[in-house]
Amino acid sequence: MDAALLDIVAGIPPVTKIWAIGCVGLSILTSTNAIDPTKKWYTFELAFKKGQYDRIIYSLFDHGEFNWMSIFNIFVSVNHLASLENSFAIKRRFCWMVTIALGIILLMSSIAQPVSSLGIVLYENLVYYQIRKTGNEMNIMLFGGVNVSPLILPLYMNCTMLFVHHKTMLQVAMNFLPGHALYYLDDIFMKLYDVDLCKTPYDFWLDYRRR
């Protein structure tokens, strides 16, 4: 059992592994009050206007209280993020695209409060980007051979937030708009203009040195 668990952990790519360990660790620390649970609450005003930047870090690893449901959610999230991270041949590009998405989310949070923690909102955007990037490869097969797009579930959740919970359009858009921007910059813009806008600053510097 221990060997199987170690094999599973060893198979998780580094960035996703750090995030998963951080989520579990923060859940344990806040559940035991080793860290004040209110520290996980992120608002743009507290973080940037009052200088409480640690709230950004805590919110990125906030996946709820330490219980079986949060562990299950982290497990599902790790599967999706590991698949996405493994699709990048260069890890720094993956890190840079995550940074871009987070930057857009933080910018949007200056206007509207995120519905969930920064970590969950970022995860939703990365999954959206992965679905758009892979096209029909992630379609769900139903009985009778009917293919259903995995975008159906996020669409349902967003409509529920908008019409049932009466969240603002910007709060709902925060769950997919940064991911759509990533998809446009990484895929569409590249195909149309042959310009890689998601290239890391380090890679831009390397290209400059090679000239």
C-alpha positions in Angstrom: 0.0 0.0 0.0 2.8 2.4 0.9 4.7 1.5 -2.2 1.6 2.1 -4.4 1.1 5.5 -2.7 4.7 6.5 -3.3 4.4 5.5 -7.0 1.4 7.7 -7.4 3.1 10.6 -5.7 6.3 10.1 -7.7 4.2 10.2 -10.9 2.9 13.6 -10.3 4.8 16.4 -12.1 6.6 18.9 -9.8 4.4 22.0 -10.1 1.2 20.1 -9.5 2.9 18.1 -6.7 3.9 21.3 -4.9 0.4 22.7 -5.2 -1.2 19.5 -3.9 1.2 19.3 -0.9 0.5 23.0 -0.2 -3.3 22.4 -0.3 -3.2 19.5 2.1 -0.7 21.2 4.4 -2.7 24.4 4.6 -6.0 22.5 5.2 -4.3 20.7 8.1 -2.7 23.8 9.6 -5.9 25.8 9.4 -8.0 23.0 10.8 -5.8 22.7 13.8 -5.6 26.5 14.1 -1.8 26.5 13.6 -2.6 29.1 11.0 -5.5 31.6 11.5 -8.2 30.4 9.0 -9.2 34.0 8.3 -5.8 34.4 6.6 -7.1 32.4 3.7 -9.7 35.1 2.9 -8.5 37.1 -0.1 -9.7 40.5 -1.2 -7.9 42.9 -3.5 -8.1 45.7 -0.9 -6.5 43.6 1.9 -3.8 42.2 -0.3 -2.7 45.2 -2.3 -4.0 48.2 -0.5 -3.2 47.0 3.0 -0.1 45.1 2.1 -1.3 41.7 3.3 0.3 39.8 0.4 0.4 36.5 2.3 -3.3 36.2 1.7 -2.6 35.6 -2.0 -0.4 32.6 -1.2 -2.9 31.2 1.3 -5.7 31.7 -1.1 -3.8 29.9 -3.9 -3.6 26.8 -1.7 -7.0 27.1 -0.1 -9.1 24.1 -1.1 -11.4 24.0 1.9 -11.3 22.4 5.3 -9.4 19.2 5.9 -12.0 16.5 5.3 -12.7 13.6 2.9 -14.5 15.9 0.4 -11.6 18.3 0.2 -9.2 15.4 -0.2 -11.3 14.0 -3.0 -11.5 17.4 -4.7 -7.7 17.8 -4.5 -7.3 14.3 -6.0 -9.5 15.2 -8.9 -7.8 18.5 -9.4 -4.3 16.9 -9.3 -5.4 14.5 -12.1 -6.4 17.3 -14.4 -3.5 19.6 -13.6 -1.0 16.7 -13.9 -2.3 16.0 -17.4 -2.1 19.6 -18.3 1.5 20.0 -16.9 2.7 16.9 -18.7 1.5 18.3 -22.0 4.2 21.0 -21.8 7.6 19.9 -22.9 9.1 22.9 -21.1 8.0 23.3 -17.5 8.9 27.0 -17.3 6.4 27.7 -20.1 3.7 26.0 -18.0 4.7 28.1 -15.0 4.6 31.3 -17.0 1.2 30.6 -18.4 -0.1 29.9 -14.9 1.4 33.2 -13.9 -0.3 35.0 -16.7 -3.7 33.5 -15.8 -3.2 34.4 -12.1 -2.2 38.0 -13.1 -5.5 38.3 -15.1 -7.5 36.9 -12.1 -5.9 39.4 -9.7 -6.5 42.3 -12.1 -10.2 41.3 -12.4 -10.4 40.9 -8.6 -9.7 44.6 -8.3 -13.2 45.2 -9.7 -15.1 42.1 -8.4 -14.6 39.7 -5.5 -13.8 36.2 -6.6 -16.5 33.7 -5.7 -14.0 31.0 -4.6 -10.4 31.0 -3.5 -7.7 32.1 -5.9 -6.5 28.5 -6.2 -10.0 27.2 -7.2 -10.6 30.0 -9.7 -7.1 29.4 -11.2 -7.8 25.7 -11.4 -11.1 26.3 -13.2 -9.4 28.5 -15.8 -6.6 26.0 -16.4 -9.1 23.2 -16.9 -11.1 25.5 -19.3 -7.8 26.2 -21.2 -7.0 22.5 -21.4 -10.5 21.7 -22.7 -10.3 24.4 -25.4 -6.7 23.4 -26.3 -7.4 19.6 -26.7 -10.7 20.1 -28.6 -12.8 16.9 -28.8 -10.2 14.7 -27.0 -11.8 15.3 -23.6 -15.4 14.7 -24.7 -17.6 12.6 -22.4 -19.1 9.5 -24.0 -22.7 8.9 -23.0 -24.9 5.8 -23.6 -25.8 5.4 -27.3 -22.4 6.8 -28.4 -23.4 10.4 -27.8 -20.4 12.8 -27.4 -20.9 15.6 -24.9 -18.4 18.5 -24.5 -16.9 18.7 -21.0 -17.7 22.5 -21.2 -21.3 21.6 -20.4 -20.6 21.2 -16.7 -18.7 24.6 -16.3 -21.5 26.2 -18.4 -24.1 24.8 -16.0 -22.2 25.9 -12.9 -21.7 29.4 -14.3 -25.4 29.8 -15.2 -26.3 28.6 -11.7 -24.0 31.3 -10.2 -25.4 33.9 -12.4 -29.2 33.2 -12.3 -29.6 31.3 -9.0 -26.9 32.8 -6.7 -27.1 36.2 -8.5 -23.4 36.7 -8.9 -22.2 39.5 -11.2 -21.2 38.8 -14.8 -17.6 39.7 -13.9 -17.6 37.2 -11.0 -18.8 34.5 -13.3 -16.4 35.5 -16.1 -13.5 35.2 -13.7 -13.9 31.4 -13.8 -13.2 31.2 -17.6 -12.1 34.5 -19.1 -8.4 34.2 -18.1 -8.4 30.7 -19.4 -9.9 31.8 -22.7 -7.3 34.6 -22.9 -4.6 31.9 -22.4 -6.1 29.8 -25.2 -6.3 32.8 -27.5 -2.7 33.9 -26.9 -1.2 30.4 -27.0 -3.2 28.9 -29.9 -5.3 31.3 -31.9 -2.9 34.2 -32.0 -0.1 31.9 -32.9 -2.0 30.3 -35.8 -3.1 33.7 -37.2 0.1 35.8 -36.8 2.8 33.2 -36.1 3.8 35.1 -32.9 4.2 33.3 -29.6 2.9 35.7 -27.0 3.1 33.1 -24.2 6.9 32.7 -24.6 8.6 33.1 -21.2 10.8 36.2 -20.6 13.8 33.8 -20.3 13.1 32.3 -23.7 12.8 35.8 -25.2 16.2 36.6 -23.7 17.6 33.4 -25.2 16.3 34.3 -28.6 17.8 37.7 -28.3 21.2 36.3 -27.3 21.2 33.9 -30.4 20.8 36.8 -32.8 
